[in-house]
Structures are given as C-alpha cells and as structure tokens.
Amino acid sequence: MVKLDNNPWRTVSLNAEGTRLRLVDQTKLPNELVWLELSELEEVWQAIKTLAVRGAPAIGVAAAGGLALAARRIIAPDFPEFYQKFCRCKAYLASARPTAVNLGWALERLKRKALENKQRSLVEIKAALIDEANAIRDEDIRCCRAIGEAGLPLLANCRAVLTHCNAGQLAAVQYGTALAPVYLAREQGLNLHVYVDETRPLLQGARLTAWELAQAGVEATLICDNMAAAVMAQDKVDAVIVGADRIAANGDVANKIGTSGVAILARHFRKPFYVAAPGSTIDLDCRSGKNIIIEEREPEEVCELWYSRRMAPAGIGVYNPAFDVTPAELVSGIITERGVIYPPYSENLAALFKPVGGPKKFFM
C-alpha cells in the first residue's frame, strides 16, 4: 500500500466533521502531492470534470461526499422543498462526466437515502446523507481489498503483468481495482513486476500508476503505449489486468482509451486479459458497449497539455475520446469483490449482481 506518515491513507474522503471533502489533486502528480479541501458543490464538480479526482470508484466516493456536503447547506422549510433543491444539486454533479457509472450510482444511493428518511427532520436527513457518503467510502475499501483477494490467485504464477491507465489506489480510496492483487502480493512478500503503459494523452500510467507503484515499493517499468506489442511479443509479461469505468450487461467493458487495443494484442499473443472492477461499475441496465456514452474531451489535451510548446500544427482537427469499449469476447475474466466472473457474461453478471430495490442498487 502507498503510505503517508507510515499510515495507509485515503485518496478521497470526508473529514471527520463531515464539513469538507479531502482528496489528492491528481493533476499535480507525480511532481507534487497536493491535497484539496473542498466544501462547495461547484468545487467538487470542477474536481471531477478536470480530473483532479478520477477513477470510477474514486469519482463515486467524491460525488457522494460532494452531494452530502451540498445537502448540509440547503435551507428549506420542509422536505418537499429540500428534496427539490437536493435533486438540482444531484443533477449538477451528474453532469460532470458521463461514462463512469459509479458517479450516477453513488448519487442515486444518496437520493434513496433522502427518500428513506423523508419523515425525519431535515437535520436528521442531512446527517443520514453524511453517514451514507461515509458508508460508500468504507465499502470501497472493503470491496477493493476483496477484489485483490479474488484476483491474486490468477496472478500466482505470473512473473510480470501489464496494466493500462491507473486502476490503483489513486483511482479508489485504498488498494484500487486492477492493482489490488499486486498490492496484496506485495503484502505477502511476492515480487510481481508491473509494466505500465504511459496512457496517452493524459499520461495516467506515467504520472499516477508509476508514481504509486514506486511509493509502494513495487517493481515497475514504464513503457510508451505503442510498445505494448513488443513487450508481449518478447514474452516479458504473463497477463494483462486493467480497471473499468462501465461494464455492460453482456460483458463489454468501457475503460480508458487504448484499452481495447491492448486487449486485441493480448488475444493475439495469447495472454489472459483480466478486468477488475466493483459491482458498482457493472451496469445491468446497459445492454452492450454500443449503449455506453463515450466522453470526448478538449483537443488541448492532445496537442498542448504536458508540453512546453505546442506539439501539433494550429488548426489541425483532433479526435479525443476519453474511453473505448473492449468487446466481451476479448475479456478472459472479470474480477469483482464477489469473485471472478467468466463467460457467458450475460448470464453470469446478472446472476451475481442482481439489482434490488430499484436500478443500480447492488448487494455490496
């Protein structure tokens, strides 16, 4: 685990008083470790939109905390007016990013909590919302640990794995998803080497994954995205493990742009391709990857960001999708807190994660 002052730390969390959302500003890594203290709804929206907080689980935790903080500030004479204002705050936060299902999932949980407590005083409702945001945070920690325990046997005979983007502690509260088995292996004294795709254009692999692996003492090698084929051809890795931002009911996986290309390479070179994600990332209402909205981001991220000078001619057209969809047939297994799910995904995902009490509510 990444440690700060010799204690495991949480990437995103409400403070003990429930008055501020504290999170690592991921845009400053790897050169600075900067903590943001947010109290305003607009600040939380901006942090999600600008990727100060990113990673599907971390986005969900941040959104829950942000909405709970916003609810504390609502002034209303009764529940109907409170609920109307609360829903406006919820819709605003939901607009920050469209692809990661955890954002809407967490906001829906707080909405249900408000409705469950509508007969209570507004003071009690607001306290219940803070408690629910903290429960989502705590569930994420337990969930990611369980993902690590489920995924570790799959990597038992691996010398090295390749990962894309960042699905470690920075993408969650602790442990992460795809890197959770790696951290558990480290805890058990096993040395699993990790090859890290840089992950253009936002360099989450180079800036974030490489940084947190170094902090945890895990052996890692950074490679450019277009080197993945060479690494696999030279048999330097035994498996690929990535996270996910949304998993459709049929097993199609939306993840950071470039993931589908890695999956194609893994199939060609006969390397298992694993996806690690919590149940909150599985969207059983989404039939297939064709129904997933793919966020498109600003062209400056491709042409200017991270460069001291512009690296493309002015006026050139830029296509900058933040995610792509890996077809289910390329996925060897989906590692969840309930175990590893194998094909046929349409049947097995539904069997393990049946919605209860309304859409997007899972047994956790």
ABEGO torsion letter per residue (X at the ends): XBBBGGBBBBABBBBAAGABBBBBBAAAOAABBBBBBBABAAAAAAAAAAGABBEAAAAAAAAAAAAAAAAAABBBABAAAAAAAAAAAAAAAAAABAABAAAAAAAAAAAAAAAAAAABBAAAAAAAAAAAAAAAAAAAAAAAAAAAAAAAAAAAABABBBBBEBABAAABABGEAAAAAAAAAAAAGBBBBBBBBAGOAAGAAAAAAAAAAAAAGBBBBBBBAAAAAAAAAAGABABBBBBBABBBAAGBBBBBBGAAAAAAAAAAAGBBBBBBBBAAABBAABABAAABBBBBBBAAAAAABGBABBABBBGBBBBBBABBBBBAAABABBBBAAEBBBOBAAAAAAAABBBBGEBGBBBX
